[in-house]
Amino acid sequence: MDVKLKRVYEAAEPADGYRILVDRLWPRGLSKERAALDLWLKEVSPSPELRKRWHQGNEPWQHYADEYREELKTNPAVQTLLGLLAEHSGVSLLYGAADPEHNHARVLLSHLEALGDLEALGDLEALGHPGGLAN
């Protein structure tokens, strides 16, 4: 399983695999054609409240990342994403943020990795998601 992060403004490439935009808002100035998405999964992004606090500059990075990790623990869109990862051999999680180190997509990827072996996505209950894909 190859899961990588990529800025949505970068050109699409065959090596990207299945391209999933994980931003809540559509990236400024980007056409749908140029984005070349397979899916826009905005539900897996940070809540509007958390996103607004972060963009206002009132939230230290670590606090923001910790709060987002807490949101992900109960976010049903994580199950959807895990299912998509299981279906596709390569996936790119796309984000619009300019900072490649301090963005929600990096937190999301670390959360997915912390759930367990991304190669073993068939058993989602073992990864802490009761009911697997059925829920």
Order of alpha helices (4+ residues) and beta strands (2+ residues): beta-beta-alpha-beta-alpha-alpha-alpha-beta-alpha
